[in-house]
Amino acid sequence: MARVIQIWRDWSMPQRVAAVAGVCLILAGAALAGYLVLKRPADVVNPEATFETRTKVKKKKRERTTNWPLYGLNRARTRYLPANGLEPPFRQRWHFDAGQLLEFSPILVGRTLYVMNNDAKVFALNSETGNVKWKREIGKLSASAPAFSRDRLFLTTLEPGQAVALNAKTGKVLWRRGLPGRSESQPIVEGGRVYLGDESGNVWGLDADSGKVAWQTPTAGNVKAGPAFHDGTLYVGDYAGEMYALRASDGGVRWKASDLGAGFGRSGRFYSTPAVAFGRVYAGNADGRVYSFEERTGDLAWSASLNGYVYAAPAVVDAPGTPPSVYVGTNGGTAYALDARSGSEIWSVDMGGEISGAGSVVGKIFYLANVDLEKTVGIDIESGKPVYNIDRGAYTPVISDSRTIYLTGYASVAAMEPKDRKRDSDKSKQGGKKASKAGG
């Protein structure tokens, strides 16, 4: 140290100035390098990306009610149900207590709701009364929703890590398939196969009749999301921040795309189950962004930075009176409507607390829950104004059959119907038989 001091004293003033300038330059370079490593990558907007509007839908015979047979409503997981005349205010028709946390809403087929609580207890409820038709315990811990196909239910559990098939009419176990890791992936069924992921980083194609493995595809991280399906391809993200497009026939990788990361070489995590629409794949990420990838190529069409982690699956909607839009909430407590083509913000609403679960659009109302305040809010998708508020809700709050809202609270399910409809119904029944009382 004394030698360094002596050298410093022997230097002339110009030499000292040059030395100080050199040290400052080195420090500035190090600071710049650190900034370049640590900084958050900028969002991307590609105006040339493919965007398909007004997807052609086969006309179906209009039915009185609609099934909601899997998480996200359909295999593309768009979470949008066009419904007329199903608007608040609502009255409660029945209420069911599941006894434990319901992180995911039920599914609905015909007049039966199927719901699984966190204790891995599965309930079949009469959708008209809320009465229990049957119940079955299939594990010790779960955090997913069932999928229905051909009178069977398909489910996953965390403890033990497994996929299970039940007889939908009786609850009898038809088969079990042990997995190398826990699973909270929402199953999807198509073409006699069940598709799901696990925390060991695998995506599986299982035979729906037997549970036998048709194929297994490894990814770079935990697969907690459920896959979405469209035109023979599965789309699913992992905890390494990768989005995959896999052939449903054999699990082969069509393309793989990465998120932009959160800085310092860190990637985000895709917990959000994707939605497929408009020739795009949409998903939220733990880096605080929503992503839109081209469905055919995986090219990034846009990313949009929001005010917190985006765990929730998006609702992707092309409704009359609004542009094609993506509706999603963040753990920062804000609900957003984003332009589906460009990612630009249409409106946002402060919910006052964390949003972790996926919302749904029924008719022209976006329903989502606030886990901190345990309430559900309905937002008009045209104006961005809240039009419904109830002190019940936590994660994934609403499904519907086009005539009734089935509202999921922290540990309960309630059937909610428009108040005016009930009054009209009562008038039409005057002089006839009394309506049966709700059970549950």
C-alpha positions in Angstrom: 0.0 0.0 0.0 2.9 2.3 0.9 4.4 1.6 -2.5 1.2 2.6 -4.3 1.1 5.9 -2.3 4.7 6.7 -3.2 4.0 6.1 -6.9 0.9 8.4 -6.6 3.1 11.1 -5.1 5.8 10.8 -7.8 3.2 11.3 -10.5 2.7 14.7 -12.1 -0.7 16.3 -12.0 -1.5 15.3 -15.6 -0.6 11.7 -14.8 -2.9 11.7 -11.8 -5.8 13.2 -13.8 -5.3 10.5 -16.5 -5.2 7.7 -13.8 -8.4 8.9 -12.2 -10.1 9.3 -15.6 -9.0 5.7 -16.5 -10.5 4.3 -13.2 -13.7 6.3 -13.8 -13.9 4.9 -17.4 -13.5 1.3 -16.1 -16.2 1.8 -13.5 -18.5 3.4 -16.0 -18.0 0.5 -18.3 -18.7 -2.0 -15.6 -21.8 -0.1 -14.6 -23.0 -0.1 -18.2 -22.3 -3.8 -18.6 -24.2 -4.5 -15.4 -27.1 -2.4 -16.6 -27.3 -4.2 -19.9 -27.4 -7.5 -18.1 -29.8 -6.5 -15.4 -32.2 -4.3 -17.4 -35.6 -5.7 -18.4 -35.9 -6.4 -22.1 -38.2 -4.1 -24.0 -41.6 -5.3 -25.3 -42.0 -6.4 -28.9 -44.7 -5.4 -31.4 -44.7 -7.0 -34.9 -47.4 -5.3 -37.0 -46.7 -7.8 -39.8 -47.6 -10.8 -37.7 -50.5 -13.0 -39.0 -53.9 -12.1 -37.5 -57.1 -13.9 -38.5 -60.4 -12.2 -37.6 -63.9 -13.7 -37.4 -63.0 -17.3 -37.1 -65.5 -19.5 -39.0 -67.6 -21.5 -36.6 -69.9 -24.3 -37.7 -73.6 -23.4 -37.1 -75.2 -25.5 -34.4 -78.8 -26.1 -33.5 -79.6 -23.5 -30.8 -80.0 -25.2 -27.4 -81.6 -23.9 -24.3 -78.4 -24.5 -22.3 -74.7 -24.9 -23.2 -72.2 -27.3 -21.8 -68.9 -26.1 -20.3 -67.1 -29.5 -20.4 -63.5 -28.5 -19.6 -61.4 -25.7 -18.1 -61.6 -22.7 -20.5 -64.9 -23.9 -22.1 -63.4 -25.3 -25.3 -60.2 -27.0 -26.4 -58.8 -23.7 -27.6 -59.4 -22.4 -24.0 -60.9 -19.1 -25.1 -63.1 -18.7 -22.0 -65.8 -16.8 -23.9 -69.5 -17.8 -23.9 -71.9 -15.6 -26.0 -75.1 -15.4 -24.0 -78.0 -13.0 -24.2 -80.2 -11.9 -21.3 -77.8 -13.2 -18.6 -76.9 -10.0 -16.8 -76.9 -8.8 -13.2 -78.6 -8.3 -10.9 -78.7 -11.9 -9.8 -80.4 -14.0 -7.2 -79.0 -17.1 -5.6 -80.9 -20.3 -6.5 -78.7 -22.7 -4.4 -75.4 -22.9 -2.6 -73.0 -25.8 -2.1 -70.2 -25.9 0.4 -67.2 -28.0 -0.8 -65.5 -28.1 2.6 -62.1 -27.0 1.2 -60.5 -24.5 -1.1 -61.8 -24.5 -4.7 -58.9 -23.2 -6.8 -60.7 -23.9 -10.0 -64.3 -23.6 -11.0 -66.5 -26.7 -11.9 -67.2 -28.0 -15.4 -70.8 -28.5 -16.6 -72.3 -31.2 -18.8 -76.1 -31.5 -19.1 -77.5 -31.1 -15.7 -74.4 -32.1 -13.8 -71.6 -29.9 -12.4 -68.3 -31.7 -11.6 -65.9 -30.0 -9.2 -62.7 -31.0 -7.3 -61.5 -29.3 -4.2 -57.9 -29.1 -2.9 -58.3 -32.3 -0.9 -58.7 -34.1 -4.2 -62.4 -34.8 -3.5 -64.5 -34.9 -6.6 -68.2 -34.0 -6.4 -71.0 -34.4 -9.0 -73.8 -31.9 -8.3 -77.3 -31.6 -9.8 -77.0 -28.2 -11.6 -80.7 -27.5 -10.9 -80.7 -28.1 -7.1 -77.0 -28.3 -6.0 -77.6 -31.7 -4.5 -74.7 -34.1 -4.5 -75.2 -37.1 -6.9 -71.9 -38.7 -5.9 -68.5 -37.9 -4.5 -65.1 -39.6 -4.7 -61.7 -39.0 -3.2 -58.9 -39.7 -5.7 -55.8 -38.4 -3.9 -54.6 -36.1 -1.1 -53.9 -32.8 -2.8 -55.1 -31.3 -6.1 -55.2 -28.0 -7.9 -56.9 -28.5 -11.3 -60.3 -28.8 -13.0 -61.7 -32.0 -14.6 -62.3 -32.5 -18.3 -65.3 -34.5 -19.6 -65.6 -36.8 -22.7 -67.8 -39.7 -23.5 -69.3 -40.1 -20.0 -65.9 -40.0 -18.4 -64.1 -37.5 -16.3 -60.3 -37.0 -16.6 -58.4 -35.4 -13.7 -54.9 -34.8 -12.3 -53.6 -34.6 -8.8 -50.5 -33.2 -7.0 -50.3 -35.9 -4.3 -49.8 -38.4 -5.6 -48.7 -37.2 -9.1 -51.2 -39.0 -11.3 -53.9 -38.8 -14.0 -57.2 -40.5 -13.2 -60.3 -41.4 -15.2 -63.7 -41.7 -13.5 -67.1 -42.9 -14.7 -69.0 -39.6 -14.9 -72.3 -41.2 -13.9 -71.1 -43.1 -10.8 -67.7 -41.7 -9.9 -66.1 -45.2 -10.2 -62.4 -45.1 -10.9 -61.7 -46.5 -14.4 -58.0 -46.2 -14.5 -55.0 -44.4 -12.8 -51.7 -43.5 -14.4 -48.9 -42.6 -12.1 -46.7 -39.7 -13.3 -43.0 -39.0 -12.4 -44.0 -35.6 -11.0 -46.9 -33.8 -9.4 -49.6 -32.5 -11.8 -51.9 -29.5 -11.6 -52.2 -29.3 -15.4 -55.8 -29.1 -16.8 -56.4 -32.2 -18.9 -57.8 -31.9 -22.4 -59.4 -34.7 -24.4 -59.4 -35.0 -28.2 -59.5 -38.0 -30.6 -59.4 -40.7 -27.9 -56.4 -39.1 -26.2 -55.9 -37.3 -22.9 -53.3 -34.5 -22.9 -51.7 -33.0 -19.8 -48.4 -31.9 -18.2 -46.5 -32.6 -15.0 -43.9 -30.9 -12.8 -41.1 -33.2 -14.0 -41.4 -31.2 -17.3 -43.3 -33.7 -19.4 -46.2 -33.4 -21.6 -48.2 -36.6 -22.0 -50.6 -38.1 -24.5 -52.5 -40.9 -22.8 -55.0 -43.4 -24.3 -58.4 -42.2 -23.0 -59.8 -45.7 -22.6 -56.9 -47.3 -20.8 -54.5 -44.6 -19.5 -51.6 -46.2 -21.5 -48.9 -43.9 -22.6 -49.2 -43.0 -26.3 -46.3 -40.5 -26.2 -44.2 -38.5 -23.7 -42.4 -35.2 -24.6 -39.9 -33.6 -22.2 -39.7 -29.8 -21.9 -37.1 -27.6 -20.2 -39.1 -26.8 -17.1 -42.2 -27.7 -14.9 -45.4 -27.9 -16.9 -48.1 -26.6 -14.6 -50.4 -25.1 -17.3 -53.0 -27.1 -19.2 -52.4 -27.5 -22.9 -54.7 -25.8 -25.5 -55.6 -27.6 -28.7 -56.3 -26.4 -32.2 -56.0 -28.0 -35.6 -54.1 -31.1 -34.5 -51.6 -29.1 -32.4 -51.2 -28.7 -28.6 -49.8 -25.5 -27.2 -48.4 -25.3 -23.6 -45.8 -23.3 -21.7 -43.3 -24.4 -19.0 -41.4 -22.9 -16.1 -38.3 -22.3 -18.2 -40.2 -19.7 -20.1 -40.7 -21.7 -23.2 -43.9 -22.0 -25.2 -44.3 -25.3 -27.2 -46.4 -26.3 -30.2 -46.6 -30.1 -30.2 -48.2 -32.5 -32.7 -51.1 -34.2 -30.9 -50.5 -37.3 -32.9 -47.0 -38.1 -31.6 -45.8 -35.3 -29.4 -43.3 -34.0 -31.9 -42.2 -30.4 -31.5 -43.6 -28.2 -34.3 -42.0 -25.1 -32.8 -40.6 -23.7 -29.5 -40.5 -20.0 -28.5 -39.1 -18.2 -25.6 -40.3 -15.4 -23.4 -38.3 -12.2 -23.2 -37.2 -12.7 -19.7 -37.1 -10.5 -16.6 -33.5 -9.3 -16.7 -30.2 -10.6 -15.3 -30.4 -13.6 -17.6 -33.6 -14.7 -15.9 -36.6 -16.1 -17.8 -40.2 -15.8 -16.7 -42.5 -18.8 -16.2 -45.6 -19.8 -18.1 -48.1 -20.8 -15.4 -50.9 -19.4 -17.5 -52.9 -21.9 -19.6 -52.8 -20.5 -23.2 -55.7 -19.6 -25.4 -55.7 -20.0 -29.2 -57.6 -17.6 -31.4 -57.1 -15.3 -34.5 -54.2 -17.4 -35.7 -52.4 -16.6 -32.4 -51.4 -18.2 -29.1 -52.0 -16.0 -26.0 -50.5 -16.6 -22.6 -49.6 -14.7 -19.4 -46.1 -15.0 -17.8 -44.5 -14.5 -14.4 -42.3 -11.8 -16.0 -45.3 -9.5 -15.9 -46.2 -9.8 -19.6 -48.9 -11.2 -21.8 -47.5 -12.8 -25.0 -49.0 -13.3 -28.4 -47.2 -15.9 -30.7 -48.1 -16.7 -34.2 -49.9 -20.0 -34.1 -48.2 -21.6 -37.2 -44.6 -20.4 -36.6 -44.2 -19.4 -33.0 -42.9 -15.9 -34.0 -43.6 -13.3 -31.4 -46.4 -11.0 -32.5 -46.4 -8.9 -29.4 -45.7 -8.7 -25.7 -47.4 -6.3 -23.3 -45.9 -5.4 -19.9 -48.6 -5.2 -17.2 -48.3 -4.2 -13.5 -47.6 -7.6 -12.0 -47.2 -11.4 -12.6 -49.7 -12.8 -15.0 -50.6 -16.2 -13.6 -54.1 -16.1 -14.9 -55.2 -17.7 -18.2 -56.5 -15.0 -20.6 -60.0 -14.8 -22.1 -59.8 -14.1 -25.8 -62.9 -12.7 -27.3 -64.4 -11.4 -30.6 -67.7 -10.0 -29.4 -70.1 -7.6 -31.2 -69.4 -4.0 -30.4 -65.8 -4.6 -29.3 -62.5 -5.2 -31.2 -61.0 -8.7 -30.9 -59.6 -8.5 -27.3 -57.7 -10.3 -24.6 -59.0 -10.0 -21.0 -56.7 -10.8 -18.1 -55.8 -9.9 -14.5 -52.5 -9.6 -12.7 -51.2 -10.2 -9.2 -50.7 -6.4 -9.1 -54.5 -6.2 -8.8 -55.4 -4.8 -12.2 -57.8 -6.2 -14.8 -56.9 -5.4 -18.4 -58.5 -5.4 -21.9 -55.8 -5.6 -24.6 -56.2 -5.3 -28.3 -55.7 -8.9 -29.6 -53.9 -7.8 -32.7 -51.4 -5.3 -31.3 -51.4 -5.8 -27.5 -52.2 -2.1 -26.8 -54.3 -1.4 -23.8 -58.0 -0.7 -24.3 -58.9 -0.2 -20.7 -57.8 -1.2 -17.2 -59.6 -1.5 -13.8 -58.0 -1.4 -10.4 -59.4 -4.4 -8.4 -57.8 -3.5 -5.1 -56.0 -6.8 -4.6 -54.3 -9.7 -6.2 -55.8 -11.5 -9.2 -54.4 -15.1 -9.5 -57.2 -17.0 -11.2 -58.6 -16.8 -14.7 -61.6 -14.8 -15.6 -64.3 -15.6 -18.1 -66.4 -13.5 -20.4 -70.1 -14.4 -20.4 -72.2 -12.3 -22.8 -70.6 -8.9 -22.5 -69.3 -9.1 -19.0 -65.8 -10.1 -17.9 -66.0 -11.9 -14.5 -62.8 -12.3 -12.4 -62.0 -12.7 -8.7 -59.8 -10.9 -6.2 -58.1 -13.4 -3.9 -57.1 -10.8 -1.3 -60.6 -9.4 -0.8 -62.4 -12.7 -1.7 -64.8 -11.0 -4.1 -65.9 -11.4 -7.7 -66.3 -8.4 -10.0 -68.0 -8.2 -13.4 -66.8 -5.6 -15.9 -68.6 -4.5 -19.0 -66.2 -5.3 -21.8 -67.3 -2.3 -23.9 -66.9 0.4 -21.4 -64.5 -1.1 -18.9 -66.9 -0.2 -16.0 -67.6 -2.6 -13.2 -71.3 -3.7 -13.3 -71.3 -6.5 -10.7 -69.7 -7.0 -7.3 -70.2 -9.8 -4.8 -68.2 -10.6 -1.6 -67.6 -14.2 -2.8 -64.7 -15.4 -4.9 -61.0 -16.2 -4.8 -59.5 -17.7 -7.9 -61.5 -18.8 -11.0 -65.0 -17.5 -10.4 -67.5 -18.1 -13.2 -68.8 -20.6 -15.7 -72.2 -20.6 -17.3 -74.7 -22.7 -19.3 -76.1 -19.6 -21.0 -79.0 -19.3 -18.5 -77.3 -19.5 -15.1 -74.1 -18.2 -13.7 -72.2 -20.8 -11.5 -70.1 -18.7 -9.1 -67.2 -20.3 -7.3 -66.2 -18.8 -4.0 -63.3 -19.7 -1.7 -64.8 -23.1 -0.9 -68.3 -23.0 -2.4 -70.3 -23.0 -5.6 -73.6 -21.1 -6.1 -76.1 -21.0 -8.9 -77.0 -17.4 -9.7 -79.8 -16.4 -12.1 -81.1 -13.0 -13.2 -83.7 -11.6 -10.8 -86.1 -10.6 -13.5 -86.2 -14.1 -15.0 -87.2 -15.5 -11.6 -90.1 -13.1 -11.3 -91.2 -13.9 -14.8 -91.0 -17.6 -14.1 -93.0 -17.2 -10.9 -95.8 -15.4 -12.8 -95.9 -18.1 -15.5 -96.3 -20.8 -12.8 -99.3 -19.2 -11.0 -102.0 -21.8 -10.6 -99.5 -24.6 -11.3 -97.1 -26.7 -9.2 -94.8 -25.0 -6.8 -91.1 -25.0 -7.8 -89.0 -27.4 -5.8 -86.7 -26.0 -3.1 -83.0 -25.9 -3.7 -80.8 -28.4 -2.0 -77.1 -28.4 -1.2 
